[in-house]
Amino acid sequence: MTNVWRAFFTMSAVLLGFLLLSVPFVEPGSSAFVISVASFVMLAIMFVASAAFIYFEWDPFEDLV
């Protein structure tokens, strides 16, 4: 299951990188800015959560197998 969390971690890191590269081209106050901020929040939560799951070696399906 750790491979799944690492995939989520990597994907969110790459998407956060792309989002940070687009910051200079987004006008504050526009609808694209609001979408960018909402995307940043969701990706940041996924990034931190997957990092925590990897660190604590959490496996949600451990009891089922």
HELIX and SHEET records of a PDB file:
HELIX    1   1 THR A    2  SER A   22  1                                  21    
HELIX    2   2 VAL A   23  PHE A   25  5                                   3    
HELIX    3   3 SER A   31  TYR A   55  1                                  25    
END                                                                             
